[in-house]
Amino acid sequence: MVLFSKEKTDITTYFQGQDYVDMKDADAIFVAIPYTTDRTPAPGANETIVPSNKLMGDNPARDYKIRVGEEAVLVLDSFGNFDDIGVKFSKKPTSKELKEAFSRMPAKVESLSKKLQKNVDAANTALGKGDRNSAFKAAVKVLESGLVGYGACAEATKIYHSICDEVMGDIAVLKDGDAKEAEKKLGELAGVFTKRAAPSVYAEIDAAKKALKAAK
């Protein structure tokens, strides 16, 4: 359970009360995020789609989209994930409300894990067939969920980086090959390794295109 406090919220006493004390450690870990008005965009936010742990980041209030001046309590999974799994309270929840939210979490985690693993399995199947593009797209589906911590997330990240590295090598080779064929293949790559899905790869594709054009 994570409290995003208002300016005058006393975070030292917020979790006091026997009901909360009884839940501490046994049912949940309580975390308080001090009030802040800083919502400065994260450095390098557009450089990769590989998600990071929002709770461990430099500005959780920004990353969980908590409005300035808003007080919110989020019930998260053990990895700090909220999307598709968490519960948000706009005021201090009762112990009953919290326990109900906690009781629903295991089923949500299991369902989400299966969904993520399904995409990873699809990526591995595609790789086994030599279908790099489909494998990449399946891995991207996992990363775009924004979830972290699950085994499928780690595996998808590994697949994603491996394919991106391989494509970078392909681009380097294309630069020294037939210009017309290179332009065609670069165009095909750009359709899969888009600016949103793979910013660094897309930038290399774009640079290669410009270099070929300048060489004409």
C-alpha positions in Angstrom: 0.0 0.0 0.0 1.5 3.3 -1.0 0.3 6.7 0.3 0.9 9.8 -1.9 0.3 12.5 0.6 -1.1 16.0 0.4 1.0 19.0 1.5 -0.2 18.9 5.1 -0.7 15.1 5.5 1.1 13.8 8.6 2.7 10.7 7.2 4.2 9.8 10.6 0.7 9.0 12.0 -1.2 8.0 8.8 -0.7 4.3 9.3 -1.4 4.3 13.0 -4.4 2.5 14.5 -4.6 -1.1 15.5 -6.4 -2.3 12.3 -3.5 -1.0 10.2 -0.9 -2.2 12.7 -2.3 -5.7 12.5 -2.0 -5.7 8.7 1.5 -4.4 8.6 4.0 -7.0 7.3 1.5 -9.8 7.6 -0.8 -8.5 4.8 1.0 -5.6 3.3 4.0 -3.2 3.4 3.1 0.4 4.0 5.0 3.1 2.1 4.5 6.9 2.3 5.6 9.2 -0.5 6.1 12.8 0.7 4.3 15.6 -1.0 5.9 17.1 -4.0 4.9 19.4 -6.8 7.6 18.2 -9.1 6.3 16.5 -12.3 9.4 17.1 -14.4 9.5 14.5 -17.3 11.9 11.6 -16.6 15.3 11.9 -18.2 15.4 9.8 -21.3 11.8 8.9 -21.0 11.4 8.5 -24.8 14.6 6.6 -25.4 13.3 3.1 -24.6 10.0 1.3 -24.1 11.6 -1.1 -21.5 9.8 -0.2 -18.3 11.4 0.4 -14.9 10.1 0.1 -11.4 8.1 3.3 -10.8 8.1 2.9 -7.1 11.9 2.8 -7.0 12.3 5.7 -9.5 13.2 9.3 -8.9 9.6 10.6 -8.9 6.9 8.1 -8.1 4.2 10.7 -8.0 4.9 11.7 -11.6 5.2 8.1 -12.8 2.0 6.9 -11.2 0.2 10.0 -12.6 -0.8 11.5 -9.2 -2.0 15.0 -9.7 -0.4 17.8 -7.8 -2.3 18.4 -4.5 -4.1 15.1 -4.8 -4.0 12.6 -1.9 -4.2 9.0 -3.1 -3.6 5.5 -1.7 -2.5 2.8 -4.2 -2.6 -0.9 -3.6 0.1 -2.4 -5.8 1.6 -5.8 -6.3 4.9 -6.7 -4.8 6.8 -5.3 -7.8 5.1 -1.9 -7.6 2.8 -2.5 -10.6 -0.5 -0.7 -10.7 -1.9 -0.9 -14.3 -4.3 -3.8 -14.8 -3.8 -5.0 -11.3 -3.9 -2.2 -8.6 -6.6 -0.4 -6.7 -6.7 3.4 -6.1 -8.4 5.1 -3.2 -9.0 8.9 -3.2 -9.3 9.0 0.6 -7.9 7.0 3.5 -9.2 3.4 3.1 -10.6 1.4 5.9 -8.9 -1.8 6.9 -11.9 -3.7 5.5 -11.4 -2.0 2.1 -7.7 -2.7 2.1 -8.2 -6.4 3.0 -10.7 -6.8 0.2 -8.2 -5.2 -2.2 -5.4 -7.5 -1.0 -7.6 -10.6 -1.2 -8.3 -9.9 -4.9 -4.6 -9.4 -5.8 -3.4 -13.1 -6.0 -6.0 -13.9 -8.7 -5.1 -10.7 -10.7 -1.4 -11.6 -10.5 -2.0 -15.1 -11.7 -4.1 -13.9 -14.6 -1.6 -11.3 -15.6 1.3 -13.7 -15.4 -0.4 -16.1 -17.8 -1.2 -13.3 -20.2 2.4 -12.0 -20.2 3.8 -15.5 -20.6 1.5 -16.2 -23.5 3.2 -13.4 -25.4 6.7 -14.6 -24.4 5.8 -18.1 -25.6 4.6 -16.6 -28.9 7.9 -14.7 -29.2 10.0 -17.8 -28.6 7.9 -19.8 -31.1 8.4 -17.1 -33.7 12.2 -17.1 -33.1 12.2 -20.9 -33.5 10.6 -20.4 -36.9 13.1 -17.7 -37.8 10.4 -15.0 -37.8 12.3 -12.2 -36.1 9.7 -9.6 -36.8 6.8 -11.5 -35.1 9.1 -12.3 -32.2 9.9 -8.7 -31.7 6.2 -7.6 -31.9 5.3 -10.2 -29.3 8.1 -9.0 -26.9 7.0 -5.4 -27.4 3.4 -6.3 -26.3 4.9 -7.4 -22.9 7.1 -4.3 -22.6 4.3 -1.9 -23.6 2.2 -3.2 -20.6 4.6 -1.2 -18.4 4.8 -4.1 -16.0 8.0 -5.1 -14.2 9.2 -8.0 -12.0 7.5 -10.9 -13.6 9.6 -13.6 -15.2 7.9 -13.0 -18.5 8.9 -9.3 -18.4 12.6 -10.2 -17.9 12.5 -12.7 -20.7 10.7 -10.3 -23.0 13.3 -7.7 -22.3 16.1 -10.1 -23.1 14.5 -11.1 -26.4 13.8 -7.4 -27.3 17.4 -6.3 -26.7 18.8 -9.4 -28.5 16.8 -8.6 -31.6 17.5 -4.9 -31.5 21.3 -5.7 -31.3 21.0 -8.1 -34.2 19.1 -5.5 -36.4 21.7 -2.9 -35.5 24.3 -5.2 -37.0 22.2 -5.7 -40.1 22.0 -2.0 -40.6 25.7 -1.6 -40.5 26.1 -4.3 -43.2 23.4 -2.7 -45.4 25.4 0.6 -45.4 28.1 -1.1 -47.4 25.9 -3.0 -49.8 23.9 -2.2 -52.9 22.2 1.1 -52.3 18.9 0.2 -53.9 18.6 -3.0 -52.1 19.7 -1.4 -48.8 17.0 1.3 -49.2 14.4 -1.4 -49.7 15.4 -3.4 -46.7 15.8 -0.3 -44.5 12.2 0.6 -45.4 11.0 -2.9 -44.4 12.9 -2.6 -41.1 11.4 0.8 -40.4 7.9 -0.7 -40.6 8.6 -3.0 -37.7 11.3 -1.2 -35.6 9.3 2.0 -35.3 10.3 5.2 -33.4 7.9 4.2 -30.6 8.9 0.5 -30.4 12.6 0.8 -30.8 13.8 4.5 -30.7 17.5 3.7 -31.0 17.1 1.2 -33.9 14.8 3.6 -35.7 17.4 6.4 -35.3 20.0 4.1 -36.9 17.6 3.2 -39.8 16.9 6.9 -40.4 20.6 7.8 -40.3 21.4 5.0 -42.8 18.7 6.2 -45.1 20.1 9.7 -45.0 23.6 8.5 -45.6 22.5 6.5 -48.7 20.6 9.4 -50.0 23.6 11.7 -49.6 25.9 9.3 -51.3 23.8 9.3 -54.5 
